Amino acid sequence: MKAIQISQFGDNDSLLYTEVAEPELNPGEVLVKNRAAGVNPIDWKTCSGGGASPFIGELPFIPGWEFAGTIEKVAEDVSDFSVGDEVFGFIRFPERAGCYASYVAAPADQISLRPQDLSIEAAAGLGLAGLTAWQALFDKGNLQASQQVVVLAGAGGVGHIAIQLAKWMGAKVITTASPSNHDYLTALGADIVIDYHSQNITDHVNNVDLVIDGMGGDIGIDALRCVKPGGRLVTLPSVTKDAVIEAGKTMKVKVEPIRVEPNSEQLDRLAGLYVDRKLVLNIADTFPLDQVAKAFDASKTGRVKGKLILTID
Ligand SMILES: NC(=O)c1ccc[n+]([C@@H]2O[C@H](COP(=O)([O-])OP(=O)(O)OC[C@H]3O[C@@H](n4cnc5c(N)ncnc54)[C@H](OP(=O)(O)O)[C@@H]3O)[C@@H](O)[C@H]2O)c1
């Protein structure tokens, strides 16, 4: 099968479009003919030797944790899925999942049936960002209706979904973005959008119940000042989480780090919201699998509006 593989950690030169053996089907798994894979910052961070690299074992490594495709084989002990089912999922994270490939062996308990109204590309991009937003807002953040939440980096993959889920929950949503994205985020439901280039959110916003910190580092630490006593900040970038947690102790704000987990029930809920038109997934761009370097370059700019998707023949 075709796959993107790295044999050493490094920049885009390490990404090889090559022929590899199809994955074996183990108990509890389905073999999927893959049609699309989502691209996330964790993918290129891991390929450079950061991100989830401590969890993936020996190289070579096929990146990618989310996919959408058609089941071609089902292990004997799997009864929930059949050959021919259209499925999608976010799987095995942070261990290797190999979704940048024509075939993916996926744990049946981490995947969902793809509704007809959810396109292959949208399904491939919904898992990682959607589950991060869901788990940050509801599992870690305990967001309730009529609370106020700040979403830092609202135009990104996680941010644009978090805005919509928070509005669906009935919260007031304040977010940060470049001016060119303000109308877009207002249309997605943001009540207040702040231009982070010219304004500091802490000058305008305080006493919120929850911050979803998609930036980390000094930006996350600064945003602690927006949180009311007893409120929370959920910080996404793992590399700066310890610094944000420490600062939170000084400010008496509870800082929750997060590592998104596969969860097929939550994935079903997200797909249901999409089908009910309560959630949109903005696809910023799609690239064929062999053009993954272009997708990584786009992601590394830190300016992606929504999600990047790889299409697979
Ligand atoms: N811990 C976990 O389990 C987990 C899970 C998912 C993601 N993450 C991490 O969370 C972060 C966000 O992920 P993502 O997929 O949403 O990233 P992304 O899609 O690459 O985010 C891009 C967005 O960031 C915005 N942005 C850049 N600089 C900003 C700033 N100073 N203030 C506000 N917005 C800014 C840009 O908005 P404008 O174009 O409007 O400027 C752009 O739309 C990444 O570091 C990722 O690795 C962690």
The ligand as an ORCA input file, in Angstrom:
! r2SCAN-3c Opt
* xyz 0 1
  N      -3.264     18.374     24.422
  C      -3.998     17.883     23.413
  O      -4.560     16.791     23.522
  C      -4.121     18.696     22.155
  C      -5.090     18.340     21.201
  C      -5.231     19.137     20.076
  C      -4.391     20.235     19.879
  N      -3.433     20.509     20.794
  C      -2.549     21.675     20.613
  O      -3.361     22.839     20.705
  C      -2.879     23.838     19.838
  C      -3.996     24.280     18.901
  O      -4.307     23.210     18.009
  P      -5.092     23.467     16.651
  O      -5.155     22.186     15.907
  O      -6.356     24.186     16.915
  O      -4.046     24.461     15.923
  P      -4.186     25.218     14.553
  O      -5.388     24.774     13.826
  O      -2.876     25.123     13.856
  O      -4.397     26.757     15.019
  C      -4.231     27.752     14.068
  C      -4.923     29.004     14.560
  O      -4.178     29.612     15.598
  C      -4.539     30.991     15.596
  N      -3.517     31.772     16.275
  C      -2.185     31.823     15.986
  N      -1.573     32.657     16.851
  C      -2.535     33.142     17.702
  C      -2.526     34.019     18.825
  N      -1.397     34.595     19.261
  N      -3.703     34.270     19.450
  C      -4.851     33.694     19.028
  N      -4.933     32.852     17.962
  C      -3.777     32.581     17.316
  C      -4.663     31.366     14.148
  O      -5.711     32.312     14.069
  P      -5.657     33.641     13.161
  O      -5.375     33.147     11.749
  O      -7.002     34.217     13.355
  O      -4.533     34.490     13.666
  C      -5.033     30.032     13.451
  O      -6.359     29.993     13.000
  C      -1.653     23.241     19.144
  O      -0.502     23.593     19.867
  C      -1.886     21.746     19.257
  O      -0.721     20.978     19.177
  C      -3.278     19.780     21.936
*
